[in-house]
Structure formats: C-alpha cells, structure tokens
Amino acid sequence: MNDPNPPSPSPEEATVTHIRASLLRGLHQDMLRRGGTAWDDLVDGLSPMGREVFREMPGSFTWLETARVSELVMAHTALVGEAGAVERIRATAEEQLTVVHAWLLKLLSPKTLIQQGPTIFKFNYRGGVVQLDDIAPGRAHLSIWALGLFPEWYTHSVPQWLRRALELSGGGECAVTHEPPEEGYHHRYELSWEI
C-alpha cells in the first residue's frame, strides 16, 4: 500500500496544536467521581491559562490547545499515578467509543475503521499526520507522526482507542502493538483482529 518508512512530515506538520475536549471526558469523570472539590483542586494547581480554560469543563467538541490539555493530563497523572492514568485512558476510550461516537462504530467494519483512521484523527486533532501503511485481512499498520502530546498518548491512549474501536466494530479479539520511533516522531502501530 504505502511505504512503511515514508519521509517524515515536517515538525510543523507533525505538531498537534489542538485536541477535542471529548478526549478529556474520562479524566473529568474520574475527578467528579472523587467528589467534593476534586476537580476544582486539580484545576487550582494549573497555570493561570490552564485555570481559565478548565474552571468549567469545555463542551465535548470544543478545540483546546494541546499545551493546556497536556498540563491537565500531567497534573492528573501526578495525582493518580501510572495505574490511575491507564485507567483514565481506558475510561476515556470507552466513553468516547460507546457514547460520544457510538453511532460511528455501527457503520464501520474493522477494515473500514482503519481505512478511515486518518479522517477520524483529523476530527479529534489539529496537526499531526496519520497514514495507513498497509492493510490485509485481519491486520494493518498505521503510522502516526505527532509532536506535543503527553507521553501516555503514544503508549496507552492510541493503542487502547484502536483496540476498543476494532472490538466494537466487530473485530472480535484484537491486538494493537506500539512500535516507538528509534529517532524522530514516527510512531507505528501494528493492528490485528479476527476476520
């Protein structure tokens, strides 16, 4: 299909400048479950710009600056630790895929879902580049060039979202493996599902 080692987009093309607020639903829900002033306490620890953005949680389809999102995510991770961050990622993917975008998965097969990966990415992120490298029955490789995101995004968020989306689109037992870059910002993901 495409060259698995294509030339990298420029850093400007790969820089993710904005993220949809819907990708923070799991984090926000976690803080609300904690009760009391948990959300306000988390927001109070942010920079003045972060406090301004998150005093009231923005609507799901609002574009948020990546720097503000990363600040909030890192503060939450510091509060809940790595295990809590992984649970937040799982809950966010579940919420996004079974509530916010549930209609989408009713229309797509695993193959079509992966083929539409670049378009779906553009719906949730401004900046960054996604490319389908190859696809065959029950397997595919995706390339993502993205700068500016928090570290767990590459190692946990993308694999969790892809795996759960494949399952919900009828892929049965699915696996997603992150292949980190040896250098630069080209991340590859190997996907497999039942056919």
Secondary structure, 3 states (H helix, E strand, C coil): CCCCCCCCCCHHHHECCEEEHHHHHHHHHHHHHHCCCHHHHHHHCCCHHHHHHHCCCCCCCCEEEHHHHHHHHHHHHHHHHHHHHHHHHHHHHHHHHHHHCHHHHHHCCHHHHHHCHHHHHHHHEECCEEEEEEEECCEEEEEEECECCCHHHHHHHHHHHHHHHHHHHHHCCCEEEEECCCCCCEEEEEEECCC
